[in-house]
Amino acid sequence: MRRRRLKSKRMRVDAEATAAMKYLDRRSYRLLDGREFVFGKDSSKRRQEIYERDMGMCQIKLPHVCPGRVLYLGGEWHHVKPKWKGGDDSLANGVWSCRRGHEAAHNRQPKWTRDRTAAIAKGLNTE
């Protein structure tokens, strides 16, 4: 199994820990510093784990924004520490959130939502 080369020398893959995790997607890996990055089926599995751990409750908990309990298809996986700030896809760095709470936490609107809003504005069917 060949891995793509990581840009930074500090980011070294821990081959033993990666193998021990028995990832479903060959792109998923764990670094020597303990951070974990998951892709494909592993990402879907992690999303399910976060949903079950938080019992479907929005962890953002913004008054007048978050409804409390959120169905699986109506919720999102929020990274407490963003990847671009050194975060990872570990269970400890993820919480379950409602869409509106997630948007508010990032103070933005996710791209797929912007695309859907633009399509609706143009009169296209988004179903």
Wavefront OBJ file of the C-alpha trace (Angstrom):
o trace
v 0.000 0.000 0.000
v 1.561 3.253 -1.131
v 0.889 6.498 0.731
v 1.182 9.917 -0.782
v 4.071 11.918 0.581
v 3.183 14.387 3.317
v 4.394 17.968 2.892
v 5.726 18.563 6.382
v 8.440 16.469 8.008
v 6.605 16.869 11.329
v 3.640 14.974 9.881
v 4.842 11.370 9.875
v 2.407 8.498 9.502
v 2.402 5.969 12.335
v 2.218 2.776 10.289
v 1.618 0.491 13.285
v -1.189 2.604 14.733
v -2.732 3.020 11.278
v -2.724 -0.761 10.746
v -4.132 -1.351 14.254
v -7.089 0.949 13.525
v -8.158 -1.344 10.636
v -9.447 1.518 8.512
v -11.878 0.718 5.698
v -10.461 3.381 3.356
v -6.798 3.134 2.398
v -6.447 6.940 2.530
v -7.212 7.080 6.274
v -4.209 7.281 8.603
v -2.878 8.177 12.035
v 0.179 10.364 12.629
v 2.989 9.810 15.131
v 1.667 12.780 17.157
v -1.652 10.894 17.590
v -3.784 12.920 15.191
v -6.144 10.924 12.990
v -7.477 11.648 9.507
v -10.290 9.608 7.995
v -11.732 9.431 4.485
v -14.587 7.713 2.646
v -16.258 4.918 4.622
v -14.154 5.747 7.690
v -15.463 9.312 7.601
v -19.056 8.038 7.387
v -18.379 5.663 10.267
v -16.867 8.472 12.384
v -19.891 10.699 11.675
v -22.161 7.884 12.917
v -19.995 7.413 16.040
v -20.223 11.127 16.863
v -23.990 11.115 16.316
v -24.442 8.113 18.635
v -22.080 9.454 21.314
v -23.906 12.807 21.427
v -27.282 11.009 21.199
v -28.317 13.244 18.310
v -28.217 16.376 20.481
v -26.740 19.560 19.012
v -23.625 20.336 21.053
v -23.312 23.929 19.800
v -26.329 24.882 21.979
v -26.965 28.415 20.749
v -30.185 29.905 22.160
v -32.893 30.593 19.557
v -30.813 28.757 16.920
v -30.303 25.118 17.920
v -33.381 22.909 18.276
v -31.758 20.391 20.630
v -32.204 16.916 19.149
v -31.243 16.632 15.478
v -31.947 13.712 13.155
v -28.934 12.013 11.538
v -29.631 13.409 8.063
v -30.388 16.862 9.466
v -27.173 17.211 11.467
v -23.505 17.797 10.822
v -20.140 16.782 12.228
v -18.432 19.874 13.662
v -14.667 19.877 14.273
v -14.003 21.641 17.595
v -10.462 22.495 16.467
v -10.463 22.998 12.682
v -8.032 20.944 10.618
v -6.409 24.087 9.291
v -5.552 25.007 12.891
v -4.007 21.612 13.638
v -7.190 19.694 14.422
v -7.982 16.205 13.214
v -10.849 13.781 12.637
v -10.612 12.064 16.029
v -13.726 11.321 18.038
v -12.510 13.726 20.740
v -12.324 16.616 18.243
v -15.828 16.107 16.840
v -19.259 17.104 18.098
v -22.728 16.750 16.609
v -24.490 19.940 15.543
v -27.572 21.188 13.766
v -26.995 22.911 10.410
v -27.889 26.389 11.669
v -25.705 25.992 14.760
v -22.813 24.760 12.626
v -23.171 27.743 10.293
v -23.255 30.090 13.292
v -20.213 28.415 14.881
v -18.209 29.050 11.723
v -19.932 32.366 11.059
v -20.513 31.256 7.483
v -22.767 29.228 5.233
v -21.377 25.860 3.996
v -20.601 25.702 0.253
v -23.173 22.996 -0.502
v -25.851 25.190 1.117
v -24.758 28.218 -0.933
v -24.934 26.074 -4.092
v -28.436 24.859 -3.191
v -29.583 28.415 -2.361
v -28.198 29.671 -5.687
v -29.954 26.837 -7.541
v -33.258 27.647 -5.856
v -32.822 31.327 -6.753
v -32.350 30.309 -10.409
v -35.492 28.180 -10.256
v -33.692 24.822 -10.574
v -35.029 21.674 -8.924
v -32.669 20.642 -6.073
v -34.469 17.482 -4.978
l 1 2 3 4 5 6 7 8 9 10 11 12 13 14 15 16 17 18 19 20 21 22 23 24 25 26 27 28 29 30 31 32 33 34 35 36 37 38 39 40 41 42 43 44 45 46 47 48 49 50 51 52 53 54 55 56 57 58 59 60 61 62 63 64 65 66 67 68 69 70 71 72 73 74 75 76 77 78 79 80 81 82 83 84 85 86 87 88 89 90 91 92 93 94 95 96 97 98 99 100 101 102 103 104 105 106 107 108 109 110 111 112 113 114 115 116 117 118 119 120 121 122 123 124 125 126 127
